[in-house]
Amino acid sequence: MQSNLAMFPTAGIVEKSTQTEKRTVTKYDRAEQQFIELLAAEDLDNILDVEAEKVNEFERILSNAIRAAYRDDCGDMQAHRFLQRILYRINRLKLFWYDDLQNYTNERSLYLYSCRNQIEAAWQDWELTQIDVRALKQLDVKQALIERSSNDLDPPLSENSKYIREEMTEAGYRHLLAIASLDGLVEGSRLARILGGAANEVQCTLVRVLLEEYGNGRLSRKHSTFFAQMLSEFGMNTQPEGYFDLVPWEVLACSNHNFLLTERKRHFLRYNGGLTYFEIAGPGAYKNYLTAAQRLGLSEAAMGYWELHIKEDERHGQWMLDDVALPLAEQYPDHAWELVLGYDQEKLMGDRAAQAVVQSIRKSE
């Protein structure tokens, strides 16, 4: 079998305008390649001494990147990109990709665990500085969720939305599909990781959402199948992670954030608050993409995923609010504010990712 890790293109597609930036990109490229080699090493934790030179060099670059991304005022974009790519490479081991079983030999590596925690600690602190957590703790949580959901269900068109609807070319549309394929081809996978546990109405609602994402067990109806069909219409790569190098760090951050929240049950409320926003706001974004596809005169298969999501996510959003978020707010009154934190973070990070995607599309055009 072929290794998915080996299929990843190397970093470095970002344009370089200065010699300093060229050196920075090359440094991060080299460190990422070193990390890929460590990931593939047999019994990594027991050969760290043998690979000491490689490990030390990687750790030096990792520490510098954390400082450049989260602690220096400049907020180095290349450092952000490097860190989110490394974090994603670790997090993806939590899913099964139907590839070579040897690729999972280090899935419980303590060294990978320490690298992940080092990045996450600094990154999550940085993310939280952008939210007024103290104010969230003073809210009437139920009212806040209802008001936010109402506002986000059908928001006014932003400049980015207008650009997608009215100006984006077919080449831009293909670029959009390439970036979105990172999530679209494995849709619902992270949601599956929070479903185990005691049976109740909340759990059953989440299972219903997952089942619909998975086409109720029929591959032909699974949402990722519709996404693959859109890619096929343009002769594009339908393999998961096939366009990894095109994905902005802001989009990877959304994926990594959800990996974190679903892996730590202490963040169960935050995750479900975020999923509530995602399902409620999703149809608005999909309508933009559908409008663009219709304007471009594309085939039904080239836009089918958006049509399916507009219909189903409107229902999912209502389920998440009425049958998950609000009941959880009642069950955990002392921590209910975490639902709003999750909601607001998902919106903030989603808006940031959307802006990065549009910038990438404009550059590609």
Phi, psi and omega in degrees: 000152180270143181279131175296324180298320180292337181282342180300128171294157178281164181287170171113021179274351184287140180297146182239121186258344182223162177298322179299315181294323178300316180295320181296313180298316179299319179299314180290324175303312183296317180294322178294321178295321176298320180293320178300319179293322177294320178303323184273354183290144177288125176055060188309313187300334183263003179237016181299324178294322180294323181262028188304317182297314179294317180296314182297319179295316179298315182295326177296314179294321179300313179297318178297321181293319178299317179294318182291326184276320193243346186241336176271153182294335187289332181058062184305117183293325178293325176293317176304313183297315179301313184294319180290327177292317178297315181298319179295320180298326177285313185296326184297341178291349178280349177249158178256129188252008180055045179238200181299125182299335180296339180295344184256013184299332182251022186296336178249023181298130177291330179293315177298322178301317181290323177296315180299314182294325179297316179291312185298321182300311180290318183294314182293323174299318180295317179297320184290337178293345182267003179236137176275084184296322181300320179293323180298325182291345180265357187283155162281103192299313182300314180296320180297318180293319180295316180294315179298317181297319179296318181290326186270351182293320181215070185286160175296153182291130175275173177298322178295319179296318179296321178299313180298315182293320194251338189236330186303133181275176177296324176297320177295323178297317178297321179295320176301314180298320181299313180293314183292341182295336180303318178267322187298331183272354176229033189307136175083356186298318182289325177303324182300338187277358179248006191273341181288152178129195183297144181276132174198181184295322179298311180301317182294325176294317179297323177296320178299318178298313181298317182299320179291323176299326181265019175063029183052037175088006179249119183302325182295338181254357179295140185301324180296332178295320178294324178293318179298325178296323177298316179297318182298327180301334180254008181068030183267166180292125181257008178280137176306138178068015181295337181242035184306320184290342179277347189283120178297154181298331181295327177286317176300325179298322177298315178296313182295325178298318180288326172302314181298311185293325181280337180276340181245108185295341175298337180261021183303318180293317179300316181298314183290331171295318178293320180293327176299313178298314184302315182287326180287317185276341184307309182304326178298316178292319182294328177294324176298314181293321180294317178299319179296316181296320179293319178299324181279354178071034182281164181287166178299320181295333182280358179221005187300325180299319181294317180299317179299316183290323179302317182289312187281323184287335173298321177288317180298321180299318178292320176300314184297321180288306189284324190250355178235296187296309183294317175298322178294326177297324177287321184287329182235067186299327182285342182239009185300332180301337179294333174298318180289323176301313178298319179298309184292323178294318179299321179292314181299312182289326177294318178296320178296319179293318180299319178298318180294323179295315180297319177299320179294320178297312180302319180294322181291333182277000000 
